Amino acid sequence: MGDIFLRLMIWFLLTANFSIVNILIGVIIAFLLPHSPISKTSLKVFCTGMVRIILAIPQAYKEAFQLILQSHTEEEIIKQFVQGQRSPKAIFLDIFLITFTPKTTILKYHGEGWYEIHQLKRRKKW
């Protein structure tokens, strides 16, 4: 059920159309794509990810207004380490959350357990 909901959510984010026909198309596509049974750990990861997405929305708006109102002339490449082995779904969720905010984007995921992230920053006043 979590896979279906995630697929529908991605479908609605991509299409931004909530008509009856689009909902039916999204449901059909969500059921036709191959999926695996859900374990308790993947359900926990899914619920945690949904909370992180909900919390990222205000952060994205805040960063967008900051970019509009203040100049951000500094750029930085940072490494962000993640814990343990990541499933492809967890990697996708991490990449989605990091690139959802306007000031950051993922350049590369390294299999050793870290992301290379490009980040915009304000110039520090001396």
C-alpha angles and dihedrals in degrees: 000000000000091000091052092048092048092049092049091048091052089046092054092046090053098044102031087204123122099181119135092250093051092047090052091048090049093050092048092049092046091054096042096053112090116258140176130228116275120246126200091254093052090048089052091049090048094051092046089049092051090053090049091051092050090050092047094060096072089042090055092051091047092052092046091055090046090054091050097046102035132039118246107197101155122087126194136183111214135179118230116193122212128201124255130329112335123216117224089254092053091048090050091050092049092049091047093051095046095047092042090076113074098229098057138053133172115246097182143347112224116209091226088076109272141099126223105222131191110213134185118219137181117254109258115240113231 
